[in-house]
């Protein structure tokens, strides 16, 4: 005795279920693709620095760390950068936004510009420069000041 007398009905039901499943997966894929295109991505500029430690000429035991911008790839403004200087584990200086005006000025980062950071002698100094819009580290270095 046969339970299913009409075998043709099974095939169209399975076909409809497969077509609905494929449509849902395709719609979800297109939605994710379109939503990722509409979100603006912040690009991180590439800035290379040359570091130099020099004795400060003010007559005290301080030293200057000079960071010279060697090259800039991409668009970078000083206002979009955050400079953190840590001396012997304590935050010494935290510069961002318009506070760059006191250190180097504002505007576009260009090759040849120099950041001068005055630090005490016999210190471990960590310098970090972060791109604020992308939250990416552009430069990080630790110096042993004589």
C-alpha distance (Angstrom), angle and dihedral (degrees) to the residues before:
residue distance angle dihedral
X1 . . .
X2 3.77 . .
X3 3.79 121.0 .
X4 3.83 95.4 -163.7
X5 3.75 113.0 51.3
X6 3.82 96.6 171.4
X7 3.82 111.2 51.0
X8 3.80 94.3 173.6
X9 3.82 93.9 73.1
X10 3.81 94.2 64.3
X11 3.80 95.8 60.2
X12 3.85 97.8 54.1
X13 3.83 91.7 47.7
X14 3.80 92.1 52.1
X15 3.81 89.7 45.9
X16 3.81 92.9 52.6
X17 3.82 91.8 47.9
X18 3.82 90.9 50.6
X19 3.81 92.3 47.9
X20 3.83 91.4 50.6
X21 3.83 91.2 48.3
X22 3.80 92.4 48.8
X23 3.81 90.7 48.4
X24 3.83 91.9 51.8
X25 3.81 93.0 48.6
X26 3.80 91.3 46.8
X27 3.82 92.4 48.6
X28 3.83 91.4 49.6
X29 3.82 91.4 49.3
X30 3.80 92.6 50.2
X31 3.82 91.4 46.9
X32 3.83 92.2 52.8
X33 3.80 91.9 45.8
X34 3.81 93.7 50.4
X35 3.82 94.4 43.8
X36 3.81 91.2 52.4
X37 3.81 90.7 52.8
X38 3.79 93.1 53.4
X39 3.83 94.5 54.4
X40 3.82 109.3 88.9
X41 3.79 112.4 -130.8
X42 3.80 119.0 -146.4
X43 3.78 111.7 -134.0
X44 3.76 119.1 -144.2
X45 3.81 115.8 -131.4
X46 3.77 118.1 -133.3
X47 3.80 112.3 -127.8
X48 3.79 122.8 175.9
X49 3.80 122.2 -159.7
X50 3.80 135.5 -165.2
X51 3.80 111.8 -143.9
X52 3.79 125.8 -150.0
X53 3.81 131.4 174.8
X54 3.81 114.4 -149.2
X55 3.79 132.9 174.8
X56 3.79 110.7 -105.2
X57 3.81 113.7 -116.5
X58 3.80 95.5 -143.5
X59 3.81 93.4 98.5
X60 3.81 96.6 -109.0
X61 3.79 129.9 99.1
X62 3.80 95.1 -94.9
X63 3.78 125.8 122.0
X64 3.80 132.0 -152.5
X65 3.77 122.0 -132.0
X66 3.80 106.5 -155.3
X67 3.80 116.7 -161.4
X68 3.80 108.7 -168.4
X69 3.79 117.5 -164.2
X70 3.80 105.2 -124.5
X71 3.80 100.1 177.5
X72 3.80 141.0 -8.2
X73 3.78 124.8 -154.0
X74 3.79 114.9 -171.8
X75 3.76 128.4 7.2
X76 3.80 116.2 -49.3
X77 3.80 132.1 171.3
X78 3.80 124.0 -170.3
X79 3.81 88.8 -127.9
X80 3.84 89.1 64.2
X81 3.81 93.3 55.6
X82 3.79 130.8 84.1
X83 3.81 119.4 -155.1
X84 3.79 118.1 -160.8
X85 3.81 120.3 -175.9
X86 3.79 117.3 -169.7
X87 3.82 118.7 -168.9
X88 3.81 117.0 -165.1
X89 3.82 90.2 -20.6
X90 3.83 97.7 -49.8
X91 3.80 124.8 104.1
X92 3.79 106.2 -106.2
X93 3.77 101.3 173.9
X94 3.80 134.2 6.1
X95 3.80 113.2 -173.5
X96 3.78 127.5 176.8
X97 3.78 140.8 142.2
X98 3.79 116.3 4.5
X99 3.82 91.9 -7.7
X100 3.82 86.7 84.7
X101 3.80 85.5 77.2
X102 3.82 89.2 78.4
X103 3.81 93.2 48.0
X104 3.80 107.7 37.5
X105 3.78 109.0 -23.0
X106 3.75 132.6 -102.6
X107 3.77 133.4 -81.4
X108 3.77 133.1 60.6
X109 3.80 121.0 -4.4
X110 3.81 108.2 -117.8
X111 3.78 135.4 -177.7
X112 3.79 112.7 -95.0
X113 3.81 96.3 34.0
X114 3.80 114.2 128.2
X115 3.80 129.8 -147.7
X116 3.81 110.4 -156.5
X117 3.80 117.7 -161.6
X118 3.81 117.6 -175.2
X119 3.82 113.1 -148.8
X120 3.81 135.9 170.4
X121 3.80 121.9 -97.0
X122 3.81 123.2 -98.7
X123 3.79 92.9 28.3
X124 3.76 137.9 131.5
X125 3.79 105.9 -128.6
X126 3.80 124.9 -168.8
X127 3.81 117.3 -166.2
X128 3.81 120.1 -166.0
X129 3.80 126.5 179.4
X130 3.80 115.4 -168.5
X131 3.81 129.0 -171.0
X132 3.83 102.7 -129.5
X133 3.86 101.2 -155.4
X134 3.82 93.9 52.3
X135 3.83 95.8 27.7
X136 3.82 89.2 -132.8
X137 3.79 128.1 144.4
X138 3.82 109.5 -117.9
X139 3.80 98.4 176.8
X140 3.78 134.4 10.1
X141 3.78 128.8 168.0
X142 3.81 139.6 153.0
X143 3.81 119.7 -140.3
X144 3.80 130.7 -164.4
X145 3.80 104.3 -146.5
X146 3.83 113.5 -151.3
